[in-house]
């Protein structure tokens, strides 16, 4: 393959990688499906034997159309957060059009620059592990392509100058045709590796010096208001146009009885992450409850098999119906511990510090001496706690929970009309308590929402009207929406008529795996519901979102690939925890560890390795024999790795010495085995002070050795003769010939060479 075709081919691969990067960053995989094949076909169309291409006027017209489409999209949705997304579309259109035309070296350089712009625009939009892997490969390939471009540009310039200055004779010299051989290829590879090593060191230094919370004060642009997935501690009813149906795993959950036997709960499990008690009608947004001043800290010691720490303000004596919940993180990194109501005790596999808010029992990781987020935890829970248990947990009831009323007056009017329609009195009856009234009204409003409203995740038809609150639009105008609208409506209606209620966000566990006896919680399981106060301490859950619709979405989106997502998602968790989540606190912890003594570092490293082995053993439930099994596997893996490295190193040396390239690459493995004797002989000669020069043939080298030591030269001559017959004579040596060659190599070893 000549230099031009090699450069164009790798430029095509570089562009395909940039397309993959923008597809992952924007979650618009249709871009890769549509543009990817077009770019790939451009290679055959333009560089193929027929050499077809679009005329320049067609390319220019296409560029005008791309600009118009991007402009119309910007006008339709003038959100500043979409600027990088629109730039990606524009650059993508230009790249595809340019691939379909005949290009000069200058335009090839512009393609490289456009690919760089596309990747940079994608970098601002994404923090995913898959994008990071694509970016790493793209950087290495970009260095290689740039070096190829410099060689190609210099060759093209020399060719044009050669054509402009023909000789005076009647016969022109042949045109310049540069071949790209194995020696040049090895030189380019070395240059790329050195550059990558330097770039990696520089990137690590920049990464450590500038934590993510300095570079990105706000959320990553591009995870724009129109697309959301996963848990959120706020509910924005204006910008939440679509709830993602992503199948990405966030964590797994096991529900166990008191004997530690996994079981399936008799309904969905709601895992609380945030309690929202404040609604701002000016921005149509629910905000978290202000943290209680009575928050207390719990330090949890590593305890793989027990050792729960009580979360309440007083020890809990009532040991009624209790269960154990084990949560293992997959891709999600969060400071919040997702727990069903009500958690009593907590245990972790690593030392952590947590803050517990008795006003709502939200548990947050407040550790300051650890790198990354928690990996797993276990909770002792009591689904139906008694008043005594709640008193031990809460202490005295918080004033926050006494909040009544709703700041949108129209909600009360609508609520009273609905209650009158279904014949429910919102006042406290003569023979009932306020808590009984709360349950009765919450039941009635939940049933009305389930019967009269439709559950939809895509709210493209939900038009936000100026001056009308989205909760009113949901209740009176559209009557369709996702869980956030259902829960917001129920919470607002309850509070508008004096029923104490609050909005809760978190996850809902629906998908039970019979094989692993655990629930799989995905990004699409992010959920919102309502809690209504039904006692001095008690809060009861009402979920107005139709359960049948939630389960139908779960089944509809399931696929065969779900069972393998955990392989990637565990890496994704480490990426989000250690890379994306690297903040100033992590920086301080890293600096503290770096200043430790070598003995402390070794001790910490061994502790991390042992903890990783324990985690794997616990996950697969291997028992004590699992440690022996993993040790054997680790030793075998290290042995195979060392042996494989030695074999690859020897093979590469033989290929370089034999100048194997081009079509002979197909039989490189065979030649690497057959010509190993020559590589061993040259290494021995080099150690004995008589190295072979690169310009010297094997036969000339044996003759030079004969001038110094005739016997040695004769032996090298025999080896050189076998080398020529194998390398150029298509001779296939037998086992006896190779054994004789190895014997000659062994005889070469010895003392100093004679003079």
N, C-alpha and C positions, 0 to 999 in steps of 0.2 A: 504494500500500500504506500503510495507516495505521500509526501508531506501534506499537500493540500487536502486530499481526501481524509487523511487521518485527523487533521485539524477540524474540518467541517463535521466529521462524525462525532468527535468529542464535544464540539460546540452544541450539536443537536442534543446529546445526552445532558449537557449542562442546562439547556433550556427546558428539557423535560423535568429535570429536578426542580427548577424554579417554578414550573407549573404545579408540581406536587406540593411545593412549599406554600404557595398561595392558596391551593385547595384546602390544605390542612388548616391554615391560619384563618380563613374565612368560613370554614366548614361548608364550602361550596364545591363539593366533589364533582358536580356536573361540569365545572370548568375543566377538570382533568379528563373527564369522559369525552367532552366535545373537542377541546383544543389539543389534547394529547395525541390522538390518532392523526389529526390534521398535520401537526408538526412532524410526526413520524413519517407520514406519507410524503411530506415535502422533500425528504431525503431522496426517495426514489424518483419523485417528479422532477426535481431540479438537478440532482447529482447523478441520476440514472443515465442509461445509454441514450435515451431520447432527448434529455435536457430540456424539458418543457418548463416554462415559467410564466408568471403573470406579467403583462406589460406594466410599465411604471405608472401609466395613467390609471390603471385599475387599482394598483396599490394605493395611490394617492386618494382615489375616490373612496376606497375602503377605510382609509385613515379618517377621512371627513365623516363617514358614517359612524365610526367608532366614537369620535368626539361628540357627535350629535346625540348618540345613545347615552353616553356617560352624562352629558349635560342634562338631558331629559330626566335621567334617574336622580340627579342632584336636585333638580327643581321639584320633582315629585316628593322627595324626602330630604329636605334641606337640613340634615342633621350633621353638625361638625364632626361628630364621631365617625362618620362614614368617609371622611376625606381619604384615609389610607386605602379603604376598600375601593373607592372610585379610581384612585390612582392605579391600583393594581389592575383593574379592568382595562383602563386605557393603555397601560404599558403592555398588558397581555395581548390586546388587539394589534398593537404595532409589531410585536414580536412575531405573531403568527403571520401577518401580512408580509413582513420582510423575509420570512423563511420561504415564501412562495415566489420570490423574484431572484433574478441573477444579481449577485452582490459583488462589490469590490472589496478590497481589503479594508478600506475605511468603513464600509457598511458592516463588515464582519466585526470590527471593533465596536461599532455602535450596538450590535446584538449582544456583545458581552456586557456592555454598560447597561443596556435595558434589562438584561437578566439580573444584574446586580441591584438595580432599582427595584425590580419586582421582589427580590428576596428581602431587601431592606424594608420595603413597605409591609411585607408579611411579618417581619420580625417585630414590628410595632404592634401587630394585631394578635400575636399568639404567644402563649407560654407553655404550650403542650410539649410533652416528651417527644412525640413523633416528629414534631417540627424541629426540635433541637437536633435529633438524629439526622434529618434531611439537611439541616443547615451545616452540620459538621461535614457530611459527605460533599455538599456543594462547595464549601470552602477549599477542601483538598483538590477537588476536580477543577475549580476555577483557577488555582495556581498552575495546574498542569496545562489547561487550555491557554492561559496567558503566555506561558513559555512557548507552546506550540505556535501561537499567533506571532510571536516575535520572530521565530524561525521562518514561518511561512511568509511573513511580510518582507523579511530580508531577502528570501529567495525570489519572491515576486518582483521586488525592486531590481535585483540582479538580472532577472530574466528580461525585464523591460529595457534595461540599459544595454543588455547584450543585443537585443533586437534593433535598437537604435544605432548601433555601431557595427555594421557588418564588415567583414574583411574585404580587401580589394580583389581577391581571387574570385573566379566564377562560381566556385563551390562554397556555399555557406557552411559554417560549422554547425553541428547539430544543436538544437535548442537545449537550454539548460534544464535538466531534469534531476531534481534532488530526491534521492531515496532516503528513507528514515530507517536506519538499521539498528541492530541491537545495542551497539556501543553508544549511539546518540540517545537511544531510549533509556539506557541505564543511567546516563548522565542527567537526563531530564528528571528521572525518578529520584535520584539522589538530591537534586536541587529542590524538588517539591517536598521531599521528606524533611530536609533541613528547614525549609521555610515553614512547614506545618509545625515542626517542633518549636521553632521560635514563636510562631503565632500562638501556639497552645500555652507556652510559658507566659507570654504577655497577657493572654486572656485570663489565665488563672490569677495573675497579679491584679488585673483590673477588677476581676470578680471579687477578690478578697477586700480590696481597698474601697470599692463602692458597693455597699449592700443594696438590695432591691428596694428597700423602703426609702432610700435616698434618690434613686433613679426614677422610681415610679411612686409618686405620692398618692395618685388616684388609681382606680381600677384600670386594667390594661385596655387601651382603646381598641375598638373593634369587637369586643365582647358586648357589642352595642346594645342600645335599649330595645332593639327589635328582636334580639335573640338572648335567651337565658336558659341556663341549665344548671341543675344542682341547687343546693340549699342557699337561701339568702336570709340575712337577718333583718331585711326590710321588705315591705310589700309596696311596690309602686304601681298603682292602678292605671297610670297614664301611659307609661313606657313599656309595660309588660304586654306586648302584643302577642307573643307566642311562648309557650312553655315547651322546651325541647323534649323530644321523645328519645333522647340518647340512651343507648344500652350500656354505656360505660359503668362498670361497677364502682361503687364508692366504699362499701364495706359489706361484710357478711355478719350474720347474727345467728347465734344459737340460743334457743330457749330451753332451759333445763329445769327439772324438778328438784326437790330437796335432796334426792339421792344422786344427782348429777347425771341423770339420764336425759338425753336430748328428746324433745317433744315438739309437737306442732300446736300452737295456740289456736283456740277455737274462733279466731277472727283475725283481721288485720292488726298489726302492731304499729301504733303511732309512737314515733321517737321524737321527743321534743328537743328543739335546738335553740329557739328564741321565743320570748313572750313579748308581743306587741300590744301596747295599751294606749298609745297616743296616736290619734289620727289628725293630720293637718289638712284641712279642706283647701287651703291655698295651693298646695302642691299634690293633693290627692295621694298621700303617702302615709302608711303606717310605720311608726318608729318603735324601737325596743323600749321596754319598760325601764325607767331610770333605776339603776342598781340600788339595792337597799344598802343603807348605812350599816346594817347588821350583818354584812357579809363576813364569813369566817373562812380561815384557811385550813386545809387538810393536807398534810405531807404523807404521801403514800410510799412505802418502802417496796422494793421489788419482791413479789411474792407469786411465783408460778403456780403453786398448789393450794394456796389458802391465804390466811392473813388479811381478811377484809378489814377496812377502816370505816368506822361509823361516820355518817354524814350529818346526823342531826345535832342539835344543840345539847341534847342530853342522851344518855344511853337508852336504847329501845329495849324494853323488857317484853313486849308483846311479840312472840315469835309465831304468829299465825300463818296463814297461807302465804308462802314465799317461794320465789323462783330465782334462778340465776340466769343472767343474760351475759353472754360472751360476744364481744364485738371485735372483729379484726378488720383493720383498715385495708383498702385496696388502692384506690387512687386519690381519695379525698384527704386533704390535710386541713385540720381545723383546730381551733383552740377550744371549741365546744365539745363536750361529751354528750352524744345523743342517747337519751335515756327515756324509757317509758315511765309514765306516772305510776307509782311513786318510787324513786330510788332510796334505799336505806343505807347500803354499804357499798364501798368501792375497793377494788384491788387492781393493781397493774403489774406488768412484768418488768417494769423499769422504774427507777426512782423518779417520782414526779411530785409537783406541788399543785394543788387545785384550790380554786375559790368557789365556795358554795353560797348562793344567794337564797336565804330562807324565805324570801318573798315569793319566789317562783320555782325554787329548786333547780335553777340552771347552774350547771357545773362547767367551769372554764379552767383550762390549763394555764397556770401562772408561773410555770417553771422558768428560771432564769439561768440555769447552769447546764442546760442540755442543748444539743444541736438537733434540729429537726423536730417534727411533731410526734405525738404518741403513736405507737404502732397498734396496740390492742389494750383492752381493759375488760374487767368483769364487774357486773353490778348485781347486788342482791336487791330484788324488787318485791313489792307487795301490791298487786293490782287493786285490791279492795281494802285499804288501810282503815283501821279503826280510829276513832277520835283521839284515843290515848297515843297511838303511834304518830299521828299528825302533830299533836302537841309537843311530843319529844323532838320531832323534826323541825317545826317552825318556831317554837317558842311562843311568842304572842303574835296574833295576826297583824299583818302589815297594813298601814294606811293606804298604800298604793292600791290594794285590792278592793278598797271601798269606793273607787272612782265610779261615778254614774253619769248618765247623760251622753249625748252625741252632738258634735258641733255643726251638724247639717240638719236644720229644722225640718226639711222636706221628708227626711227618713222617718220621723215620728208620724207624720201625716200618712205616709204610705203604710207604715206598720199597723196603725190603728185601723186603716181601711181593710187590710188583709185579715186582721183578727176578727173584725166585724163580719167579713165575708165568710169566714170558716166557723164563726160562732164561738169564739174563745174570748173570755174576759181577762184583761191584763191586770186587773186589780187583785189584791190579796183577799181571798174569801174569808168569810167569818169563821170557818172551821178549819183553816189551813194556815201554815206558817209561810213566811216570805220565801223560805227555801223550797217549799213544795210548789209555790206559785212559779218560781224561777224554772223548775223542772217542767211544769205543765206548759208554760209559754214556749220554752226552748223546744220541747217535743213538737208543739203545733207548728212553729215557724220552720223547723227543719223539715217536717213532712210537707209543708207547702212548697218549699224550695225544691225538694226532690220531685214533686208532682208537676210543677209549673215551669221549671227552668231546665235547659238542655246543657249538658256538659260538653264543651269543645275546647281543644287546646289551641286552635288557630283562630285568632280574633281579628282577622283581616277586615271583616265586615262590621266590627265594633267601632263605629265612628265616634270619636270623642267630640262632644258638642261644647262650644264655648259657653261658660256660665252654668253648665249642668254637671253636677257631681257624678262621677262614673258609677257610684253605687246606685244612685237614682236611675241612671241610664240602664243599668243592669236589671233593676226591679221593675221598671215601668215601660221601658222602650224595647230592649232587646231580649231579655230573659235567656241569654246564653252566655257562657263564659267558662273559665277553668276554676280550679279549686280556690284561688285567691279571691275571686269574685264571690263565690258561694260563701266562703268563710267570712269575708268582709261584710257581706250583706247580713248574715245571721248575727254577727257581733254587733253591727251598727243597729239593727232592729231591736235586739235585746236591750242594749244600753239606752236607746232612745226612749224606752218606756219604763226605765228604772230597774232593769234586770242586770245585775253585775256580770259582765262578760269581757273576755279578752281574746285576741287573735294569737294563734300559736303557729309557728312554722317549724318544719323539720322534715322527716322522711316517714313514709308509710311502707311497711314490710308486707308484701303480698306474695312474692315468688318463693315457694318452698321447694328445696331440692331434697328429694327422698333419699338419694344416694349419700349425700354428705350430712343429712339431717340438720340443715341450716337454711336460713333465709338469705337470699341474695338481694341486696338493696342497690339500685342503680340511680343514675342521675335523673331518669324519668320518674323516679319515685319521690322526688321532692314534693312536699305537700303542705297545705295550710288547712287549719281547722279551728274550731271555737271551743273555748272552755268557759263554762258558766258556773258561778258560785252557787253551791247547793248546801252550804253549811258554814259554820264559823271558820272552819279550816278546810272543808272539802271543796274541791273544784271537780266538776264532771265534764267529760269530753263529749261534744256533739260534732259529728262530721257530716255536713249537709251535702257534700259531693256524692253523687250516686256511686255506691260501691260496685255495682254491676258494670258501670262504664269504666271505672278504674281497672277492673280485672280484664275487661275486654281489650283495653289499650295494651295491657301487659301481655296478653296472649297474642294480639295482632303484631306486636313488634318483636316477638321472640324469634330467634333463628338458631341454626346449628352452631354458629360461631360463638354463641354466648358461653358455652362450656370452656372455651379456650381464652376468653378475655382476661382471666385472672393472671395469665403469664405476663401479659403486657402491663396490666393495671398495677401489679406489685412494683414494677420498675417505675411506673408513672407516679406512685406514691413517693418513692425515694426522690424522684425528680422534683416534685412539688414541695416536698418537705425540706430537702437539703439545698436545692438550687434556686427554685422560684421563691421559696420562703426564707432565703438567706438575708436576714435583716441586721440592724445594728446590734441587737442582743446576741445573735449568733456570731457576729464578728467579734464581740467582746469575749464570748466563750472560747472561740477559736484562738484568739490572742492569748488567753489565759493558759490554754492547753499547750500552745507553742512555747510558752516560757517555762513549762515544766521540765524537770530533769529527764534524761534519757530513760532512766529506770521507770519513772512514772508514765512516760509515753508507751514503753513496751508493755507495762502493766495494763494501761488503758486499751491498747490494741488487742492484747490477749483477751481482756474482758469483753470487748466488742465481738471478737470472733466466737468466743464461747457462748455469748448471749445469742448470737445469730444461729449457732448450732442448736441451742436449746429451743429457739423459736421454731426452727424447722422440725425438730423432734416433736414438739408439742402439736404443731399443725398437722403432721401426718400420723400422730399418735403411735409412734414406733416403740415407745417404752425404753427401758434401760438398754436393751440390745441394739436400739437404734443408734446409740452413740458409737458402738463398735462398728456397726455397718457403715456409718458416715465416715468414720476415720479410715476404714479400709478403702472406701470409694475415693476419699480425698487423696490418699497416698497413690492409688492407682492412677487417678487423674493427673497428679503431678508427674508421675513416672512417664505416662504417655505424652505429656506436654514436653518434657525434657527430651525424650526420644524423638518426638516429631520435630522439635526445633533443630536437633542435630541432623536429622535426615534432610530437612529442607535446606539447611545451611550447606551441607555437602552437595546436594543436588544443584543449588544455585552456583556454587563454585565450579562444578564440572561443566555446567552450561556455559559459564563465562569463559572458561579456559578453552572449550571446544568451539567457541564462536557459533553456537546453535541459535538460529533465528529463522524468521519467515515460516515457510511451510514445514521446516524440520521441527517446529515447536510441537507438532503432533506426536513425534517420537522422542521428545525430549526426556520423558521419564525413562524410556528404555535405554537411551544413550547415557543418561546419568548413572544408571546401574552398570552398564558395560564399560564405561570409561572412567570409573572410579579409581582404578589402579593408577592412571596417569596423574590425576589430581593428588593422590597420596605421594607419588614419586616426586612431583614438583615441590610439594610441601617439605619433604625430607631434604631435597637438594637446597632449598632456601634456608633451612635450619643449618645445613652443613656449610653455608657460606658461598654457594654457587647458585644464585637465583636465575631464572630464565627471564629475558627481557620480552616485552610485549611484541616487538617487531621480529623476534627470532622464531623460526619454524622449529617444530620438534626435532627434525633430523639435524638441522644446523646446531641446535642445542646439544644433541648427543655427540656431534663431532667436536664441539668446543670442549665438552667434558672429556673426550678421548685425549685431547692435547694435554690435559692436566692429569688424568688418571685413565689409561687405556682400558683397564678392566671395567671401571665404572661406566665409561663411554659405551663399551660393548653392551652392557646390560640396558642402558638407556636406549641404545639403538634397537634392541629387541622390542622394548616397550613401544618405541616410536613407530616401528613397523606394524605392530598390532593396532596401534592407534589409527594409522592411515587406512588400514584395511577395514576397520570398523566404521570410521568416520566417513570415508569417501568411497570405499569399495563395497558397501552394503553387506559386509561380512557379519554374520551373526555368530559370535564366539560361543563355544560350548563351556560347560562347567569346568572341564579339565584345563582349557586354555586360560580361563580367568583365574583358576587356582595357581597355574604356573606363573601368571603375571603377578599375582599377590606374593608368591614366593620370591620372585625377583625383587619386588619392592621391599620385602623384609630384608633381603641380602644387602640392599643399598644402605640400610641403617648401619652405623658403625662409627669409627673414629674420623679423624680429620682426613680431608681429601689430599692425596699425594700431589706433590709439585714436580 
